[in-house]
Amino acid sequence: MDRLFADLSSNNGAGALNAPVYAKNHVLLAVKATQGTGYTNPDWAGQVQAAHAHHIPLLHYHYA
């Protein structure tokens, strides 16, 4: 069984974390929260909530 890691941002959209993603044995999700001095991921909260609902550990990051 492969164990997968995904890196998500607003490029993936709010619906990126759907059932097929979780069915593929993801063990960690990294979600870009902010970038530079003026960007906040508008999908961050929804992506975080979906990961929590499926008990997938999260890594939040700032992209400089």
Short mmCIF file of the C-alpha atoms (twelve columns), coordinates in Angstrom:
data_MODEL
# 
_entry.id   MODEL 
# 
loop_
_atom_site.group_PDB 
_atom_site.id 
_atom_site.type_symbol 
_atom_site.label_atom_id 
_atom_site.label_alt_id 
_atom_site.label_comp_id 
_atom_site.label_asym_id 
_atom_site.label_seq_id 
_atom_site.Cartn_x 
_atom_site.Cartn_y 
_atom_site.Cartn_z 
_atom_site.pdbx_PDB_model_num 
ATOM 1  C CA . MET A 1  0.000   0.000  0.000  1 
ATOM 2  C CA . ASP A 2  1.402   3.375  -1.007 1 
ATOM 3  C CA . ARG A 3  1.340   6.142  1.562  1 
ATOM 4  C CA . LEU A 4  0.821   9.516  -0.020 1 
ATOM 5  C CA . PHE A 5  1.508   13.158 0.821  1 
ATOM 6  C CA . ALA A 6  -0.326  16.025 -0.896 1 
ATOM 7  C CA . ASP A 7  0.499   19.721 -1.128 1 
ATOM 8  C CA . LEU A 8  -2.628  21.837 -1.605 1 
ATOM 9  C CA . SER A 9  -3.239  25.499 -2.328 1 
ATOM 10 C CA . SER A 10 -6.016  27.586 -3.825 1 
ATOM 11 C CA . ASN A 11 -4.855  26.294 -7.225 1 
ATOM 12 C CA . ASN A 12 -6.495  23.009 -6.237 1 
ATOM 13 C CA . GLY A 13 -9.793  24.672 -5.308 1 
ATOM 14 C CA . ALA A 14 -12.070 24.214 -2.335 1 
ATOM 15 C CA . GLY A 15 -13.313 20.833 -3.558 1 
ATOM 16 C CA . ALA A 16 -9.849  19.327 -3.922 1 
ATOM 17 C CA . LEU A 17 -10.284 17.132 -0.883 1 
ATOM 18 C CA . ASN A 18 -12.952 14.796 -2.126 1 
ATOM 19 C CA . ALA A 19 -13.537 11.118 -1.335 1 
ATOM 20 C CA . PRO A 20 -11.153 9.740  -4.010 1 
ATOM 21 C CA . VAL A 21 -8.282  11.725 -2.472 1 
ATOM 22 C CA . TYR A 22 -8.895  10.217 0.951  1 
ATOM 23 C CA . ALA A 23 -9.338  6.737  -0.476 1 
ATOM 24 C CA . LYS A 24 -5.738  6.842  -1.710 1 
ATOM 25 C CA . ASN A 25 -4.103  6.488  1.731  1 
ATOM 26 C CA . HIS A 26 -2.932  10.053 2.261  1 
ATOM 27 C CA . VAL A 27 -1.000  10.236 5.512  1 
ATOM 28 C CA . LEU A 28 -0.283  13.985 5.456  1 
ATOM 29 C CA . LEU A 29 -1.622  17.088 3.743  1 
ATOM 30 C CA . ALA A 30 0.309   20.328 3.451  1 
ATOM 31 C CA . VAL A 31 -1.934  23.338 2.910  1 
ATOM 32 C CA . LYS A 32 -0.548  26.705 1.829  1 
ATOM 33 C CA . ALA A 33 -2.095  29.290 4.136  1 
ATOM 34 C CA . THR A 34 -0.346  32.477 3.004  1 
ATOM 35 C CA . GLN A 35 2.156   33.791 0.474  1 
ATOM 36 C CA . GLY A 36 4.281   36.911 0.536  1 
ATOM 37 C CA . THR A 37 2.851   39.858 2.416  1 
ATOM 38 C CA . GLY A 38 -0.594  40.096 0.877  1 
ATOM 39 C CA . TYR A 39 -2.015  36.716 -0.082 1 
ATOM 40 C CA . THR A 40 -4.202  34.417 2.002  1 
ATOM 41 C CA . ASN A 41 -5.488  31.141 0.546  1 
ATOM 42 C CA . PRO A 42 -9.284  31.631 0.265  1 
ATOM 43 C CA . ASP A 43 -9.800  27.843 0.336  1 
ATOM 44 C CA . TRP A 44 -7.587  27.226 3.385  1 
ATOM 45 C CA . ALA A 45 -10.374 26.903 5.981  1 
ATOM 46 C CA . GLY A 46 -12.413 24.494 3.866  1 
ATOM 47 C CA . GLN A 47 -9.378  22.375 3.017  1 
ATOM 48 C CA . VAL A 48 -8.417  22.216 6.714  1 
ATOM 49 C CA . GLN A 49 -11.955 21.269 7.790  1 
ATOM 50 C CA . ALA A 50 -12.128 18.501 5.188  1 
ATOM 51 C CA . ALA A 51 -8.780  17.075 6.296  1 
ATOM 52 C CA . HIS A 52 -9.878  17.125 9.937  1 
ATOM 53 C CA . ALA A 53 -13.131 15.382 9.029  1 
ATOM 54 C CA . HIS A 54 -11.106 12.548 7.503  1 
ATOM 55 C CA . HIS A 55 -8.506  12.471 10.323 1 
ATOM 56 C CA . ILE A 56 -5.599  13.361 8.046  1 
ATOM 57 C CA . PRO A 57 -2.692  15.183 9.736  1 
ATOM 58 C CA . LEU A 58 -1.975  18.675 8.431  1 
ATOM 59 C CA . LEU A 59 1.026   20.841 7.821  1 
ATOM 60 C CA . HIS A 60 0.224   24.541 7.301  1 
ATOM 61 C CA . TYR A 61 2.831   26.630 5.500  1 
ATOM 62 C CA . HIS A 62 3.679   30.132 4.358  1 
ATOM 63 C CA . TYR A 63 5.231   30.427 0.885  1 
ATOM 64 C CA . ALA A 64 7.699   33.283 0.798  1 
# 
